[in-house]
């Protein structure tokens, strides 16, 4: 079965789910859209990957301080701070791939990660990622089209919490 849903073509879920609650969007995606992805992956011998990115700040500093009553204690923190980011994917079987990088994720880094994913497998990759602009950028979509025989991106329903 081919996914002909216009939501996937542009990854603009609000247009397809207008007026639905967060829970309804999640339920629809899990019960309707995801099974279509699973079925297509099975038919094409593809492997489903769930991708995401995160960062870790290395700036934790523990110290005790003291100040006389009525005075605010002042603690000097070291000027050196570190930060590392990584992007990863995990399959439904639990196989994990990741790439560490410095700074913010951009299209070049995302495409480098995707290149590494498709390089190390014979199977086509069905990569489910969030609605981060980098994932939907014009350069990313053009790259995906160029490598459409090896990888396909999917975007779940946008379900940002309003609280």
LUMGURO-627245 format. One line per 5 residues: number of its first residue (from 1); their letters; for each residue x, y, z of N, C-alpha, C. Coordinates in pm, whole numbers, plus 50000, padded with zeros to 5 digits. Example, Ala and Ser with C-alpha at 12.3 -4.5 7.8 and 13.67 -1.06 7.14 Angstrom:
BEGIN
1> AS> 51319/49431/50780/51230/49550/50780/51320/49670/50780  51285/49775/50708/51367/49894/50714/51290/50003/50787
//
This chain:
BEGIN
1> XXXXX> 50084/49881/50000/50000/50000/50000/50088/50124/50000  50058/50218/49915/50132/50343/49908/50064/50448/49995  50145/50533/50058/50090/50640/50139/50063/50760/50050  49939/50783/50019/49902/50895/49934/49841/51009/50015  49856/51005/50143/49801/51106/50231/49876/51237/50211
6> XXXXX> 49807/51347/50175/49875/51473/50152/49945/51527/50277  49907/51476/50393/49974/51519/50516/50122/51484/50512  50156/51366/50458/50295/51325/50452/50372/51408/50351  50308/51443/50241/50377/51516/50137/50430/51649/50188  50358/51717/50270/50402/51847/50320/50426/51849/50469
11> XXXXX> 50391/51744/50537/50409/51734/50682/50342/51848/50756  50227/51888/50708/50151/51993/50776/50027/51927/50833  50041/51880/50954/49934/51801/51014/49815/51884/51059  49836/52009/51094/49724/52089/51141/49616/52102/51034  49658/52108/50908/49560/52116/50800/49477/51989/50789
16> XXXXX> 49536/51876/50823/49466/51748/50814/49389/51715/50941  49432/51774/51051/49371/51742/51179/49304/51864/51241  49271/51963/51163/49215/52087/51215/49103/52064/51314  49113/52130/51428/49009/52122/51529/49014/52001/51621  49099/51907/51595/49107/51789/51681/49193/51817/51802
21> XXXXX> 49162/51749/51911/49240/51765/52033/49372/51690/52021  49460/51719/52111/49592/51653/52115/49576/51501/52122  49487/51455/52209/49466/51311/52226/49410/51247/52100  49320/51319/52031/49262/51267/51907/49368/51255/51798  49458/51355/51792/49566/51350/51693/49657/51230/51717
26> XXXXX> 49694/51210/51842/49781/51097/51878/49712/50965/51844  49588/50953/51885/49513/50830/51859/49502/50803/51709  49471/50906/51632/49459/50889/51487/49592/50843/51429  49702/50905/51471/49832/50868/51416/49868/50725/51453  49846/50687/51579/49881/50552/51623/49792/50444/51561
31> XXXXX> 49664/50474/51543/49571/50373/51494/49553/50371/51343  49578/50483/51276/49555/50492/51132/49685/50508/51054  49760/50613/51085/49879/50645/51006/49995/50549/51029  50028/50522/51155/50143/50435/51181/50124/50294/51124  50007/50232/51138/49990/50100/51075/50013/50102/50924
36> XXXXX> 49982/50214/50857/50011/50226/50714/50162/50223/50690  50235/50292/50775/50382/50294/50762/50437/50154/50784  50388/50087/50889/50431/49950/50917/50404/49857/50799  50285/49867/50743/50247/49780/50632/50335/49807/50510  50356/49933/50478/50440/49967/50363/50583/49921/50386
41> XXXXX> 50633/49938/50507/50770/49894/50539/50782/49743/50521  50682/49671/50566/50685/49525/50553/50684/49484/50406  50598/49548/50327/50589/49517/50184/50720/49545/50111  50790/49650/50154/50913/49692/50085/51040/49642/50152  51027/49562/50256/51144/49511/50327/51224/49622/50393
46> XXXXX> 51155/49728/50435/51221/49843/50496/51225/49827/50649  51313/49904/50709/51330/49902/50854/51284/50037/50909  51198/50034/51009/51146/50157/51069/51243/50205/51177  51281/50331/51167/51366/50396/51267/51291/50515/51326  51305/50535/51456/51248/50650/51525/51364/50743/51558
51> XXXXX> 51364/50864/51501/51476/50954/51519/51444/51072/51609  51546/51119/51680/51531/51238/51764/51669/51292/51797  51672/51412/51848/51798/51475/51885/51784/51537/52025  51898/51552/52090/51899/51611/52223/52035/51671/52250  52044/51742/52359/52171/51803/52399/52193/51782/52548
56> XXXXX> 52319/51781/52587/52355/51764/52727/52448/51879/52765  52409/51952/52867/52493/52062/52916/52585/52008/53025  52711/52043/53016/52809/51999/53114/52844/52114/53208  52741/52175/53263/52765/52294/53343/52717/52281/53487  52690/52162/53532/52645/52143/53669/52758/52177/53764
61> XXXXX> 52725/52253/53866/52825/52294/53964/52761/52288/54101  52817/52207/54189/52767/52195/54324/52865/52262/54420  52812/52342/54509/52898/52407/54607/52814/52449/54727  52882/52466/54839/52816/52520/54957/52855/52665/54968  52767/52742/55022/52802/52882/55041/52750/52929/55177
66> XXXXX> 52798/53042/55215/52758/53098/55341/52758/53250/55327  52665/53312/55397/52663/53457/55404/52599/53496/55537  52643/53605/55593/52580/53651/55717/52431/53677/55696  52354/53669/55803/52210/53690/55797/52181/53824/55729  52090/53821/55631/52052/53942/55560/52133/53969/55435
71> XXXXX> 52239/53893/55413/52321/53910/55293/52299/53790/55201  52289/53815/55072/52272/53707/54975/52406/53641/54948  52413/53507/54962/52541/53442/54933/52572/53450/54782  52695/53472/54751/52740/53478/54612/52835/53362/54587  52810/53288/54481/52895/53175/54445/52954/53203/54307
76> XXXXX> 53084/53195/54298/53149/53212/54169/53148/53077/54097  53103/53081/53974/53098/52959/53893/53214/52960/53795  53265/52842/53765/53373/52838/53665/53321/52885/53530  53405/52956/53457/53366/53010/53327/53354/52900/53222  53425/52791/53241/53423/52683/53141/53294/52603/53152
81> XXXXX> 53224/52597/53045/53104/52516/53037/53111/52437/52908  53046/52326/52907/53048/52244/52787/52908/52204/52747  52893/52168/52623/52765/52122/52572/52793/52026/52457  52722/51918/52456/52736/51821/52347/52595/51783/52303  52577/51766/52175/52446/51729/52120/52460/51595/52049
86> XXXXX> 52349/51526/52037/52352/51407/51953/52216/51380/51892  52222/51315/51779/52102/51272/51708/52108/51120/51705  51993/51058/51721/51992/50911/51726/51867/50856/51659  51874/50728/51629/51756/50657/51582/51756/50520/51649  51636/50473/51674/51620/50340/51732/51513/50267/51652
91> XXXXX> 51538/50139/51626/51442/50059/51550/51342/49995/51645  51239/49936/51588/51141/49865/51671/51204/49743/51739  51316/49695/51686/51388/49582/51748/51480/49627/51859  51505/49758/51867/51592/49811/51971/51733/49844/51924  51760/49829/51794/51891/49867/51741/51901/50019/51740
96> XXXXX> 52013/50070/51790/52028/50214/51802/52149/50263/51724  52133/50377/51660/52242/50445/51589/52244/50588/51639  52362/50645/51657/52367/50784/51700/52491/50853/51646  52486/50986/51648/52598/51068/51603/52605/51189/51697  52723/51215/51750/52744/51330/51836/52795/51447/51754
101> XXXXX> 52760/51567/51797/52805/51688/51728/52801/51805/51825  52865/51913/51789/52865/52034/51870/52773/52136/51806  52707/52215/51888/52620/52320/51837/52480/52270/51809  52409/52349/51732/52270/52317/51699/52262/52230/51574  52158/52150/51567/52137/52067/51449/52098/52156/51331
106> XXXXX> 52160/52129/51217/52124/52200/51093/52104/52096/50984  52064/52141/50867/52033/52045/50760/52156/51964/50720  52273/52026/50719/52396/51953/50682/52421/51839/50779  52409/51864/50909/52430/51759/51009/52324/51650/50999  52199/51691/50979/52091/51592/50968/52113/51502/50846
111> XXXXX> 52153/51560/50734/52177/51480/50614/52299/51390/50632  52400/51436/50706/52516/51352/50736/52472/51230/50816  52387/51252/50916/52336/51140/50996/52256/51044/50909  52169/51097/50825/52087/51012/50739/52174/50934/50640  52279/50998/50589/52374/50929/50500/52436/50809/50571
116> XXXXX> 52474/50829/50696/52534/50720/50773/52434/50608/50797  52308/50644/50819/52205/50541/50838/52193/50452/50715  52183/50513/50598/52161/50433/50477/52288/50364/50430  52404/50413/50471/52531/50354/50428/52551/50214/50487  52506/50194/50609/52537/50071/50681/52427/49965/50677
121> XXXXX> 52333/49977/50586/52229/49875/50578/52188/49852/50434  52144/49732/50406/52093/49700/50273/51946/49736/50262  51878/49744/50376/51735/49772/50377/51708/49921/50359  51591/49951/50306/51547/50089/50299/51510/50133/50440  51537/50258/50472/51508/50314/50604/51381/50398/50598
126> XXXXX> 51288/50369/50687/51171/50454/50706/51197/50528/50837  51234/50654/50827/51276/50732/50943/51163/50825/50988  51113/50799/51109/51007/50881/51168/51075/50985/51257  51056/51111/51222/51118/51220/51297/51011/51322/51336  51045/51408/51430/50950/51509/51473/50941/51621/51370
131> XXXXX> 50865/51721/51399/50839/51828/51304/50939/51943/51313  51061/51915/51352/51166/52015/51356/51188/52070/51215  51208/52200/51205/51222/52263/51073/51335/52202/50991  51444/52160/51056/51556/52098/50986/51510/51974/50908  51418/51898/50965/51370/51775/50901/51286/51805/50777
136> XXXXX> 51223/51923/50775/51133/51958/50666/51192/52061/50571  51316/52099/50593/51380/52202/50512/51388/52160/50365  51392/52259/50278/51396/52232/50134/51516/52144/50097  51634/52174/50154/51753/52095/50124/51734/51950/50168  51672/51931/50284/51648/51796/50334/51553/51721/50242
141> XXXXX> 51445/51787/50200/51347/51721/50113/51409/51687/49977  51493/51776/49925/51561/51747/49798/51657/51629/49815  51728/51626/49926/51819/51513/49954/51739/51384/49963  51625/51389/50033/51541/51269/50047/51494/51220/49910  51453/51311/49823/51410/51272/49688/51523/51205/49611
146> XXXXX> 51643/51259/49625/51760/51204/49557/51790/51061/49605  51761/51033/49733/51790/50903/49793/51662/50825/49824  51558/50850/49746/51427/50789/49774/51427/50636/49766  51526/50579/49701/51535/50433/49696/51594/50375/49825  51650/50462/49912/51718/50416/50034/51654/50466/50164
151> XXXXX> 51579/50578/50157/51525/50636/50280/51396/50711/50252  51309/50712/50350/51184/50788/50341/51156/50846/50479  51123/50975/50483/51094/51042/50610/50943/51046/50636  50908/51031/50762/50770/51041/50806/50764/51134/50925  50652/51206/50937/50633/51301/51046/50505/51267/51120
156> XXXXX> 50513/51244/51251/50392/51217/51326/50308/51343/51340  50187/51326/51388/50099/51441/51410/50165/51540/51504  50148/51665/51474/50199/51770/51562/50110/51775/51686  50164/51741/51800/50082/51731/51920/50139/51812/52035  50188/51931/52006/50242/52014/52112/50138/52040/52217
161> XXX> 50180/52032/52339/50090/52055/52451/50061/52204/52463  49941/52236/52498/49902/52377/52516/49920/52420/52660  49965/52331/52745/49983/52366/52887/50125/52404/52916
//
